[in-house]
């Protein structure tokens, strides 16, 4: 009798779970215009991350700079982005999400355009730092705005956000290659134009967003990191991002290709990031749970980075295949890390996101410069071995705090 009742209950729960999944898929595309406007603007903003990838060798040549000097384009950008994350909530809670987004976009337009006028690598590094400030204001607020106005709940909003991230990361190198193959300054001006279009779209389509009932204090993101679950996620994310941006920022120097070739490789990489973050990550997470998916893909990334290191300087086709494969793994982990950061603690989402991003973007700031330095002193293989070591540390951190992370895992069906 008990067995039949249990079977009936399971049979009833299975359709419910399936119906819920179908409802989420349906709601993904049925979004207000404001959501699509914000998501498209986010695509343009994320394009700025990989935009310079195809033109790194050209910048080094035209501005008479070493790879480590050119790598500072990433370091200054992400360092300012990381620190500015601490003020994004303070700003948006006082002037509202829409105004914060528009200010961020305006700053990006100005500094992306100025980057195209740089006459030295130091000027370009400085302009990229200003670009990073605008990026922080926009990116941190965009996620909160999408979560606030999207239909289908926070899970659907995060998938939309990760889709924008993946699409932007894939299109950035493509735009950089198409324009950079003509003139290395052109991608910067092209980005300025795109962000100006995004500014107009948000100005007209996004309704005024209400200010939060409680103002966020400057110290709130740091206080949020006192939560062991969020702190574990952020610390693991820091080392994960070190490996992520070792691949993104240093690989162009070992490919030996022109802007079009580099752009093609990283377009394929970005497409893999987008597809696996949107379509594969949710399935894996629902099936196996966040911690197993996180540690499993980190382990595969560790092996992938070792493979790139062994192939560096010996086999360009092998490097290309492994870079694109890494994109698939990175796409899965991007979604898992974001969902953990947004739901693992009891802090408001904008506060938790700011604290998490402050820590994890430090990995993006450190990796490009350290990778170039390691290559200059020890050879092109060593940066990838260091990235593999970072993946190992990310796994250990996640496992050490797994009991704080498993509480956030979805019901496995």
Residue pairs with C-beta under 8 A, 6 or more apart in sequence:
14 413
17 411
17 413
23 152
24 152
24 153
24 155
24 156
27 151
27 152
27 153
27 156
28 152
28 156
28 159
28 160
30 151
30 152
31 150
31 151
31 152
31 160
32 149
32 150
32 151
33 205
34 149
34 205
34 206
34 207
35 146
35 149
35 150
35 151
35 160
36 205
37 201
37 202
37 205
37 206
38 101
38 142
38 145
38 146
38 149
38 202
38 206
39 146
39 160
39 161
39 163
39 164
40 164
40 198
40 201
41 101
41 105
41 138
41 142
41 195
41 198
41 199
41 201
41 202
42 138
42 139
42 142
42 146
42 161
42 164
42 165
42 168
43 164
43 167
43 168
43 171
44 168
44 191
44 194
44 195
44 197
44 198
45 104
45 105
45 108
45 135
45 138
45 139
45 142
45 168
45 195
45 198
46 139
46 164
46 165
46 167
46 168
46 169
46 172
47 168
47 169
47 171
47 172
47 175
47 191
47 194
48 77
48 108
48 112
48 131
48 135
48 168
48 172
48 191
49 168
49 169
49 172
49 248
50 169
50 170
50 172
50 173
50 176
50 248
50 266
50 270
51 172
51 173
51 175
51 176
51 187
51 188
51 191
52 59
52 73
52 74
52 176
52 187
53 172
53 173
53 176
53 248
53 249
53 252
53 262
53 263
53 266
54 173
54 176
54 177
54 180
54 181
54 252
54 259
54 260
54 262
54 263
54 266
55 176
55 180
55 184
55 187
55 259
56 67
56 70
56 73
56 249
56 252
56 253
56 262
57 252
57 253
57 259
57 262
58 180
58 184
58 259
59 65
59 70
59 73
59 121
59 124
59 184
60 66
60 67
60 69
60 70
62 184
63 70
63 118
63 119
63 120
63 121
63 124
64 121
65 121
66 372
66 376
67 250
67 253
67 372
67 375
67 376
68 369
68 372
68 373
68 376
69 121
69 125
70 121
70 372
71 249
71 250
71 368
71 369
71 371
71 372
72 121
72 125
72 368
72 369
73 124
73 125
73 128
73 368
74 128
74 245
74 248
74 249
74 364
74 365
74 367
74 368
74 369
75 125
75 365
75 366
75 368
75 369
76 125
76 126
76 128
76 129
76 132
77 128
77 129
77 131
77 132
77 135
77 365
78 132
78 245
78 361
78 362
78 364
78 365
79 129
79 132
79 361
79 362
79 365
80 129
80 130
80 132
80 133
80 136
81 132
81 133
81 135
81 136
81 139
81 357
81 361
81 364
81 365
82 136
82 357
82 358
82 359
82 360
82 361
82 362
82 364
82 365
83 358
84 132
84 133
84 136
84 137
85 136
85 140
85 221
85 354
85 355
85 357
85 358
85 361
86 218
86 221
86 222
86 354
86 358
87 136
87 218
88 100
88 136
88 137
88 140
88 141
88 350
88 354
89 140
89 216
89 220
89 221
89 350
89 351
89 354
90 215
90 216
90 217
90 218
90 220
91 100
91 103
91 137
92 100
92 140
92 141
92 144
92 212
92 216
92 350
93 211
93 212
93 214
93 215
93 216
93 350
94 211
94 215
95 103
95 211
96 208
96 209
96 210
96 211
97 141
97 144
97 145
97 148
97 209
98 145
98 202
98 206
98 207
98 208
98 209
100 137
100 138
100 141
101 137
101 138
101 141
101 142
101 145
101 202
101 206
102 199
102 202
102 203
103 134
103 137
104 134
104 135
104 136
104 137
104 138
104 139
104 141
105 134
105 138
105 195
105 198
105 199
105 202
106 134
106 199
107 130
107 131
107 133
107 134
107 137
108 131
108 134
108 135
108 138
108 191
108 192
108 195
109 134
109 192
109 195
109 196
109 199
110 130
110 134
110 192
111 127
111 128
111 130
111 131
111 133
111 134
112 131
112 188
112 189
112 191
112 192
112 195
113 188
113 189
113 192
114 127
114 130
115 124
115 127
115 128
115 131
115 188
116 185
116 186
116 188
116 189
116 192
117 185
118 124
118 127
136 357
139 357
140 350
140 353
140 354
140 357
141 350
142 161
142 164
143 157
143 158
143 161
143 338
143 342
143 349
143 353
144 349
144 350
144 353
145 206
145 209
146 157
146 160
146 161
147 154
147 157
147 158
147 161
147 342
147 349
148 209
149 209
150 156
150 157
150 160
154 342
154 343
154 349
155 282
155 339
158 335
158 338
158 339
158 342
159 278
159 282
159 335
161 338
162 277
162 278
162 281
162 331
162 334
162 335
162 338
163 274
163 277
163 278
165 273
165 274
165 277
165 334
166 270
166 271
166 273
166 274
166 275
166 277
166 278
166 331
166 334
167 270
167 274
169 269
169 270
169 273
169 274
170 266
170 267
170 269
170 270
170 271
170 273
170 274
171 267
171 270
172 266
172 270
173 262
173 263
173 265
173 266
173 267
173 269
173 270
174 263
174 264
174 267
174 270
175 187
175 190
175 191
176 187
176 259
176 263
177 259
177 260
177 262
177 263
177 264
177 267
178 260
178 263
179 186
179 187
179 190
180 186
180 187
180 259
180 263
181 258
181 259
181 260
181 263
184 259
212 348
212 350
216 348
216 350
216 351
220 347
220 351
220 354
221 351
221 352
221 354
221 355
221 358
222 355
222 358
224 230
224 345
224 347
224 351
224 352
224 354
224 355
225 231
225 234
225 355
225 356
225 359
227 344
227 345
227 346
227 347
228 401
228 404
229 340
229 344
229 345
229 401
229 404
229 405
229 407
229 408
230 341
230 344
230 345
230 347
230 352
230 355
230 356
231 401
232 397
232 398
232 400
232 401
232 404
232 405
233 337
233 340
233 341
233 344
233 356
233 401
233 405
234 341
234 355
234 356
234 358
234 359
234 360
235 359
235 397
236 294
236 337
236 394
236 395
236 397
236 398
236 401
237 337
237 341
237 356
237 359
237 360
237 363
237 394
238 359
238 360
238 362
238 363
238 394
239 363
239 390
239 391
239 393
239 394
239 397
240 298
240 301
240 333
240 337
240 360
240 363
240 390
240 391
240 394
241 360
241 361
241 362
241 363
241 364
241 367
242 363
242 364
242 366
242 367
242 387
242 390
243 301
243 302
243 305
243 367
243 387
243 388
243 390
243 391
243 394
244 330
244 363
244 364
244 367
245 363
245 364
245 367
245 368
246 305
246 367
246 368
246 371
246 383
246 384
246 386
246 387
246 390
247 269
247 305
247 308
247 323
247 326
247 330
247 384
247 387
248 266
249 367
249 368
249 371
249 372
250 367
250 368
250 371
250 372
250 375
250 383
250 384
251 265
251 308
251 319
251 323
252 262
252 266
253 372
253 375
253 380
254 312
254 313
254 316
254 319
254 380
255 261
255 262
255 265
255 316
255 319
255 320
256 316
257 265
257 316
265 320
265 323
265 324
266 323
268 324
268 327
269 323
269 324
269 326
269 327
270 327
271 327
272 324
272 325
272 326
272 327
272 328
272 330
272 331
273 327
273 328
273 330
273 331
273 334
274 331
275 328
275 331
276 327
276 328
276 329
276 330
276 331
276 332
277 331
277 332
277 334
277 335
278 331
278 335
280 328
280 331
280 332
281 293
281 331
281 332
281 333
281 334
281 335
281 336
282 335
284 293
284 332
285 293
285 335
285 336
285 339
285 409
285 410
286 410
286 412
286 413
287 412
287 413
288 296
288 412
289 406
289 409
289 410
289 412
290 336
290 339
290 340
290 405
290 406
290 408
290 409
290 410
291 398
291 399
291 402
291 405
291 406
291 409
293 332
293 336
294 333
294 336
294 337
294 340
294 398
294 405
295 395
295 398
295 399
297 329
297 332
297 333
297 336
298 333
298 391
298 394
298 395
298 398
299 391
299 395
300 329
301 326
301 329
301 330
301 333
301 391
302 388
302 391
302 392
302 395
303 388
304 322
304 325
304 326
304 329
305 326
305 384
305 385
305 387
305 388
305 391
306 384
306 385
306 388
307 318
307 322
308 319
308 322
308 323
308 326
308 384
309 381
309 382
309 383
309 384
309 385
309 388
310 381
311 318
311 319
311 322
312 319
312 380
312 381
312 384
313 379
313 380
313 381
337 360
339 408
340 405
340 408
341 352
341 353
341 356
341 357
342 349
342 352
342 353
343 408
344 352
344 404
344 405
344 407
344 408
345 352
347 355
363 390
367 387
370 383
370 386
371 383
371 386
371 387
372 383
374 382
374 383
374 386
375 382
375 383
398 405
